[in-house]
């Protein structure tokens, strides 16, 4: 038995979800695809599809928020276009993430440290984030943000929503400006997966009831490490490795899609 969920946004967000025996699934899946040809069809295995998640780990830039923070910071140095081009190639899996991050952070040299707070205040949450977080908190589900972005920004975003588990990169600051160097270990795709597994081990969770959500190649390892990986408005490199994709830019579709809870 699995949960089948169809998610569309033809006339506003719509999620239909129910549990089906194995001998019913192919018939129901075909009917759902015929009824909602533009929808995203998920097959959520048990126990996740029945009991819900114990842990949800999410990427931040272009997933939890709409923007890429490093591009906003680069705008303060007049280098947004150059940094965006490298970011797009890295998220598509064309460049090594760690090397690309070092190169992009070099473009931030001389940017006032105050820009970190300005960017944190300016970024916008992806539609449905507040509802998703509220649903997860109400279900006593742990939430972690893992980001190839920067701690100084991500912690402010997370703190406003009651999320205290944040893994991200540090930026070196000297005399009130960014030096153009990363501080501490780089949070790459392996580091993201490691954080998910660390939480599972520390909290004694069931890996089958863990969910990872991301949009780019840097999220592949955590998507594969989780019990259920969701490619959110994602690059092809991630979609082909995920258990499901969500093309509708509404994160409030996630919990109903996983559990059948009504919107």
N, C-alpha and C positions, 0 to 999 in steps of 0.2 A: 504494500500500500504506500502511495506517495500523495503529496498535495500537488494539484495542478492549479496554477494561477495565471490568469491573463490580465495584462495591464495595458490600458490604452488611455489616450487623452484626446479622443476625437471631439467630444462635447463636454470637456471637463474631465478630470481624473476619474477613471473607472477601474475597479479591481474586482474580478470575480474569482473566487477561490474555494476549493472543496477537496476532500479526500476521496481517492478512488482506488479500488482494487486493481491489481496488475492487469487483469483481463479486460478491464474497462478503459484503461488509460489511453490506448491507441485510438479508440473510437472517440472518446471525449476530446482528446487533443486535436483530432482532425476537425471535429465540430467547432471547437473554439477558434481554430485558425480560419475556418470558413466564415464564422460570424464576425471575427475581428482580425482581418488580414494584416492590419498595420500594428497589431498589438504585440507585446512581448510575452511569450509563453514560458513559464517557469515550471520545472518539475522539482519540487522540494522534497527531499527524502525524509523519512522518519529517523530519529525522533524529532528533528528540527521542525518539520512541518506540523507536528502535533503539539509539542511542548514549547516551541519557540526558542529563540537564541539565549544563551547564557553570556555571550560576549560578542560585541560588534566592534570591529576595528576598521577605521576609515582613514583614507587619504584626506588631505585637506585642500590643497590648491586645485581648483577646477572640479572638485568633488564636494567637499563640505562647504566651500565657498566658491563663488563664481569666478574669482580672479586668480592669477598667478602672482603671488606676492613679490617674487624677485623682479618681475617686470615693472611693478609699481615702484619698487625701490630704484630700479634703473632709470625710471623716468626723472628722478631727482638729479641724475647725472647726465641727462640727455641721451641715454643709451638704450632706451626701451626697445627700439626696433631690432638692434643687434642681439640683445638678450632674448627677445621673443623668438627669433629665428633659431637660436641654439636650443631653447626650451622645447620647441616643437619637434626638433629632430631627436632630442633625448627622450621625449615621451613616446615617440614613434618607435623607439628601440634602435635608432640608427647610430646613436652615440653612447659610449659608456657614461652612465649617470654621474659617477664620482668625478670623472675628468671634466665633464661638461659643467658640473656645479662649480668646480674650482675656477674654470674659465669665466663663468658668468659672475661669480662673486668678485673676481678681479675688476670687473667693470663697475663695481660699487665703491671703489676706493675714493675717499673724499666726501662721500655722502654723509650729511649730518646724522648722528645717531637719533636725533629727534624724529627723523623720517620714519623710524620703526613704529612709533606711536601714531603718527599721522596715517600711515598705511593701515595699521590695525583698526583705526577708527573709520577708514574709508571703504574697506572691503565689505562685500555684501554676502550674507548667507544664502546658500542655494535654497530655492523654494522648498518648503516642507521640512527643513532641518529642525525647527523648533518642535514640530509635531512628532517627528521621528524620535528625537531625544526624549521628549515627554513620555512617549509610548514605552521606550526602552527602560527609562527610570521607573515607570509605574510597574513594569514587569520584573524589576530587580535585576535587570540585565546590565552587565558591565559595559562601559564604553571607553574606547581608547582612540586617540588621534595619533596617527603616525605620518610624519610629513618630511618630504625632502626640502621643505621650506625652513622657516626660522623660528626658534623657540620664543624669541621676544615678541613675535606677532601671534603665533599660534596659541600661546598660553593666555593671551588676552581674549581671543575668540572663545577658547574652551572655557575659561573661567566664567564668562558671562552666561554660560549654559549649564554650569554645574559639573563640568567634565574636568577631572583633575589628573588624568593619565595622558600625558603628552610626551611624545618622542619626536624631536626635530633637531635641526642643526643650529649651532651657535655661530655668531658672527663676532670677529675680533674688533674691538673698539679701542681707540687710543686718542686721547685729547678731544673727546666729543665727536669723533668722526669714524666712519667705517674704514678699516685699513685695506679692505679688499681680500681678506683671508678668512677662511672658515676656522672656527674655534672648536676643537674636540673632534671626535670621530664623525665621519660623514654618514648620514642616514641614507643608505642606499636600499636596493630591493631586498637584499639579504637581511639587513638590519630591521626592516619592517616585519618580515616574516619571523625573525627571532623574537621581536617584542610580543607578537601574538602568542608564540609558543611559550615564552616566559610567563605570561599571564595565565595561560592554561595550566602550566605546571604549578605555579605559586598558589593558585586558587583552587586547584583540584577540579578543573572543569572538564566537561566532555567535549573533545575536539569536534565531534559530530554536530554539536550545537554552537559552533562558532561561525561567524559570518565576517567576510572581508569585503570592503567596497572601495573601488578605485577607478581611475580612468586611463592610466598610462602604463608603459612598459616597466616603470619602476615599481609597479604594484603586482607584477606577475607572481613573485615568490610568495607573498602573503595571500594572494588569491588562491594559490595552489595549496598552501598550508592550512587554510581554513576548511571547515566542513562544507561551507557553501560560499563560493566566490561570485560577486556581482560586478560586472563591467558596466560602469555608470557613464553614459554618454561618452563612450570610450574609444580609444584608438584600436585599430584592427589587431595590433600585436597582443593586446590584452583580451579582446573579445574571444579570440580563438582558444584562450586558455581558461576562460571563466566557465562556471556552471550555468550562468544566466547573464543576460544583459538587460539593462534598463535604458531605453532611448528617450523616454519621457523625463524631462528635467524636473522631477518632483521626488524628493527623497521621502516624502510622506507615503509614497506607494510601497516602500520597502517592508514595513512591518505587516500591513495587510497581506502583501504578497507572500510573506513567509508563514503567516499564522492563520490567515482567513479572518482576522479581526476586521470589522466593518470600518469604513472611512469615517 
